[in-house]
């Protein structure tokens, strides 16, 4: 179970890294506006907020990745704790996203799906 949890945590981290890239590095691109369903006029007004939010995703991705490394490097308690905490944060962020805008359901599933399954497998594997 913990191997499946770790694999899914890595997938969740990859999604968070992708969101970091979109929010902090590619926010002004038309493709990014389409993904987040933003009108063109909202891009400039929200760029600072998106830049900051992208770094939250980066930090969660690093935390999940570090948790996986620690888990398999012999520090199972610290690794599982970090992996569980970061995937729980990712899942909760996806819930907040869909509750704030129902149109974001698909993006919420992409963001929270792997994290949710990693969290479930982590809890079942302990």
C-alpha positions in Angstrom: 0.0 0.0 0.0 2.8 2.4 0.9 4.4 1.9 -2.5 1.1 2.8 -4.3 0.8 5.8 -1.9 4.3 7.0 -2.8 3.8 6.6 -6.5 0.6 8.6 -6.3 2.3 11.2 -4.2 4.9 11.6 -6.9 2.1 12.0 -9.5 0.4 14.6 -7.2 3.8 16.4 -6.9 4.1 16.4 -10.7 0.6 18.0 -11.0 1.6 20.6 -8.4 4.8 21.4 -10.3 2.7 21.8 -13.5 0.4 24.2 -11.6 3.5 26.1 -10.4 4.7 26.4 -14.0 1.3 27.7 -15.1 0.7 30.1 -12.3 4.2 31.5 -11.7 5.8 31.2 -15.1 3.1 31.1 -17.8 0.2 33.1 -16.3 0.2 35.6 -19.2 -0.1 32.9 -21.9 -3.5 32.5 -23.6 -3.4 28.7 -23.0 -3.1 29.3 -19.2 -6.1 31.6 -19.3 -8.1 29.0 -21.1 -7.2 26.3 -18.6 -8.3 28.5 -15.7 -11.3 29.9 -17.7 -10.2 33.5 -17.2 -11.1 36.4 -19.5 -8.1 38.1 -20.9 -8.7 41.2 -18.7 -8.3 39.2 -15.6 -4.7 38.0 -16.4 -2.9 41.3 -15.5 -5.1 41.9 -12.5 -4.4 38.5 -11.0 -0.8 37.9 -12.0 0.7 38.7 -8.6 -1.8 36.5 -6.8 -1.2 33.6 -9.3 2.6 34.0 -9.0 2.3 33.6 -5.2 -0.1 30.7 -5.5 2.2 28.9 -7.9 4.9 28.9 -5.2 2.5 27.3 -2.7 2.1 24.5 -5.3 5.9 24.3 -5.7 6.4 24.0 -1.9 3.7 21.2 -1.7 5.4 19.4 -4.6 8.8 19.5 -2.9 7.2 18.4 0.4 5.6 15.4 -1.2 8.7 14.5 -3.1 10.9 14.8 0.0 8.4 12.7 2.0 8.7 9.9 -0.6 12.5 10.1 -0.5 12.5 10.0 3.3 10.0 7.1 3.3 12.3 4.9 1.2 15.6 6.2 2.8 14.8 4.6 6.1 13.0 7.4 7.9 9.5 6.1 7.4 7.8 8.1 10.2 9.1 11.5 8.9 8.5 10.5 5.2 5.0 9.2 5.8 4.1 12.2 7.9 5.4 14.7 5.3 3.8 12.8 2.4 0.5 12.5 4.2 0.4 16.2 5.2 1.3 17.5 1.7 -1.2 15.2 -0.1 -3.9 16.2 2.4 -3.2 19.9 1.7 -3.3 19.2 -2.1 -6.7 17.4 -1.7 -8.1 20.2 0.5 -6.9 22.8 -2.0 -8.8 21.0 -4.8 -11.9 20.9 -2.7 -11.7 24.7 -2.1 -11.2 25.2 -5.8 -14.3 23.4 -6.8 -16.4 24.9 -4.0 -15.3 28.3 -5.1 -16.2 27.7 -8.8 -18.1 24.7 -9.9 -16.7 25.1 -13.5 -13.3 24.1 -12.0 -14.5 20.5 -11.4 -12.2 19.0 -14.0 -9.2 20.9 -12.8 -10.1 20.0 -9.2 -10.1 16.3 -10.1 -6.7 16.6 -11.8 -5.3 18.5 -8.8 -6.8 16.4 -6.1 -7.3 13.0 -7.5 -3.8 11.6 -7.2 -3.4 13.3 -3.8 -6.7 11.7 -2.5 -5.7 8.2 -3.6 -2.2 8.7 -2.2 -3.7 9.8 1.1 -6.1 6.8 1.2 -3.3 4.4 0.5 -1.1 6.0 3.1 -3.7 5.7 5.7 -4.5 2.1 4.8 -0.8 1.2 4.7 -0.1 2.2 8.2 
